[in-house]
């Protein structure tokens, strides 16, 4: 090597594209229904199943009314949670896990993906960009929660777990609904397992039922909050984000549409029930229709 060559500076190393350093002590927890997405995820699943002749018209019309009330009020009916849980479990009993997972994936792509609030998705992405992990925490079935998390490239999901045996749903739960205090307990357990510092973590929800989870973290956010949570958040100085457009106008429009459509809805229901009573053909694959129950739309 000549003296001239020895004096040349060493070549600069090739660096990989900049990536945020992992912040393993902080994480974010997002509720799903009306927080990450508009409306109730299980209603959209029921609608997709109904369109494929897997869900009876009578129950679907009832589900639509529950979804309408949910969209207008922005609040869930906590008193009916236990009953809805039992009806939902009875409906899925006997389903093959793989079949329902395949249908749920199709329904997400055709319906649920367009219901994601861009503002909330941006908040989740911000945490990812900071090197933090992001989990969904919802009372919806964990299969749906994991599907949404996968589509949004999130870390994972905590949800209600339905028992399975030999690849089929039994109609029973493993543990209890991921709702209210149960969410807080699940987050606390996860934080211990992952060595998270909850004082540096964030949580996002629209419902006052999630105050226990929101109170666990150092950065609680009320997203599209119901009235009770909005009052609580203001009182405690929590951050509030409302991504609903023309909120009052939308509520008034939905209420007006409900009133104006009552006659038409009744006629449609009567026609649908008349077709059913006349022996409308059912797909042989639609075996769960023998369990005529409504699933758990409004749980979050």
N, C-alpha and C positions, 0 to 999 in steps of 0.2 A: 504494500500500500504506500503510495507516494505521500509526501508531506501535505500536498494540496488536497488529496483525498481525505487525509486524517483531519483536516481543518473544517471539512464540510459538516454542517449540523446533521444530527440524526433525523431521519424522516419522522414526521408526526404520526402517532398511532391513529388508526381509523376507528372512530367512535360510532357506536350504535346510536340510532335516533334517540333524542332526549326522552326519557320516561320519568314520571314522578317517582321519587323514592317511596318505597312501601312504608305506610304509616300504620303499623300493625296494632297500635294501641287505641286507635280511633275507628269508629264505624258508624253507619247510618242504618236506621230501621224505618221502613215505610209500610204503612197500612196500604191496602189495595183499593177497595171499593170507595169511590167518591174522593179518594186521596190521590192515588196514582192513575185511576181511570174513572171515567164518567159513568155513574150508575153502578149496578151490581153485577159482578162477573158471572154469578150463577144464573142470572136472568138470561144473559146472552148465551150461556151454555144451553139452557132450557130451550131458548128460541131456535138454536141450531139443531137440537135434537128433535124439536117439533117439526122443523122443515124437512127432516129426514124420516118422518113418521115413527119416531121413537118416543114421542111424548104426546099424550092425548090432548085434544083441543080444550076440553073443559078446564083442565089444570093449567094449561098455558094461558088461557084468558085470565084466570085468577092471578097467575104470575105477572101478567102484563099490568094488571091493576095495582098489584103490590109495587111493581117497579115505578109506575106513575106516581104513586104516593111518595115513594122514596125520593124520586127526582124533585118533586114539589117541595117536600118538607126538609129534605136533606138529613133526616133522622131515621134511625131504625127503631123498630118496635121490640124493645128488650123483653117485654112480657111474653112474647110469643116464641122466643128463641128455643126453649126446650121442646115445644110441640113441633116446630119447624124442623128441628134436628131429627126427631124421630121419623117424621114423614119423609125427609130426604134420605135417611138411611134405608128406610123400607123400599124406596124407589130404586136405589142402586143395588140392592141385594140381588145377587145372582149374576151381575154383570161381570164379564171377563175384564181384568185390569188392562190388558193390552188393547182390547177393543175400545174401551172408554178413553184411553190415552190417545189413541189414533184419532178418534172423533174430536176430542178436545183440541188437538193440534190443528185439525182442519178448521174448526170453528174459530179458534184464535185468529188464524190468518185471514178469515173472511169477515170477521165481525169485531173481535176484541181489540185488534191492533189499532183500529181507527178510533177507539174510545180512550186511548192513553192521553192524559193531559200533558201537552208539550212542556208546560212550565214545571210540572213535578218531575217529568223525565229529565229535564235539564238540571234540576237540583240533585237528582241521583247521579247524573253524569259528573257533576262538579265534585262530588265525593270521590268518585272513581279517578278523576283526573288528579286529585290530591293524594292518590295512592291508598285511599281508604276502601274498606270492604263495605258492601251494601247488601242488606238482607230485606226481603219482604216478610211481613208478619201479619197474618190474616186468618180469619175464621173460616175462609173458604177452604175447600179440600187442598191438601198440600200438593197434590198432583197439578192442580191449576196454578197454584202459586209458583211452583218450580218451573212450569212451562213459561209463565210470564217472565220470571227472572232469567230464564235461558234466552228468551227472545230479546231481552233488553241488555244482555251481557252483564247481569248482576252476579253477585257472589253466590246467593242461594236464597232459600225461603223456608219459613216456618209456617205451618198451617195445620188445620184439623186433619187428623190421620184416621182413615177408615180401615177397619180390620180386613185382612184378606186371608184366604185359605185356599190352597191349590190353585192359585191364579185368579180367584174370583172374590168379589166383595161379599162379606158375610151379612152386612146390614148392621154391624156393631162398630163402635168407636174404639180406638186405642187411646185410653185416657179420656179427656174431655174436650169440648170445643176450645179452639184457640181464640178466646174472646174475653175482653175485659181484663180482670186480674190475671187470667191464664197467660195472656200476652206478656205481661210484666214478668211473670215467673219464668217464662221461656227465654226472654231476653236476658234475664239475670243469669240463668244457667249457661246460655251461650257465651255471655261475657266472661264467665269464669273459665269455661273451656278454652276460649280463644285469647285469654289474658288481655281483655279489653279494659280500658279505663273509661268507665261510664260517664265520668265528668267531662270527658272529651268527645263523647258520642252524641249523635243527633237522632231525633225521632220525629216522625211526621204522621199526622192523622187528622181526619175531619170530625171525629166523633168524641163526645165527652166520655163515652165508655172506655176510651183509651187513655184517660188521664193517668191511670197507674203506670202505663208504659212511658208516657211522656214525662212523668215526674221522675223517672229513673235516671234520665240523661241530663247532661249539662246544657244541651242545645235543643229544647223542645220547640216544634213548629206546629201551629194550627193551620192546616191546609184546607181551603174550602170549608171552613168550620160550620157545624151546626150552631144554633144560637147559644146553647148552653156552653159549648166549648169556647165560643168566641168571648163570652162574658168571662169565663175562667181565665182564658189566655190574657185578656186585657188586665184583669185584676192582678195577675202574677207576672206581667211584663214579658210574656212569651211572644215570639215572632208570629205574625199572621200573614199568610199569603192566600189570596183568593183568585183563582184562575178562571172562574166562571164568567162568561161573557154576558153582559146585559142581564145581570142576575135577577133584578126585579121584573124586568120585562119578560124574561124566560119563565119565571114562576107564574106571572099573570097569564102568559100565553098557554102554558101547560094546563093551568086551571080552566081557562076558557075552552081549550080543546077538549078537555075531559067532559065539560058540561055539554058542549056542542056535539060531541061524538057519542053521547050516551045512547041516543036512539039508534044511531047507526051501529054502535057496538053491540047493543042488545039484539039488533036484527042479525048481525054477523054471527053472534053466538047461537042464536036460535037456528040459523041456517046450518051452522057447523054441527050442532047437536042433532038436527034432523037428519043430516047426512050420515052421522054415526049410527043413529037409531035405525036407518034403512039398510045398515049392513055394509058400510063402506069397506073396501078391501084393505086389510092390514098386511104389511110386509111380514113374512115369516121370521125375519130377523128381529122384529120389534117385540120380543118376548117380555121386556120390562113393562110393557103397557098393561099387563095384568095387575100390576101394582099401581093403582091409580092414586098417587099421592103427589103432593107438591114438594120440590126440594127447597133448599135453604137459601133463598135469594138474597136476603137483606143482611146476612151476617158478614162481619168484616173483621 
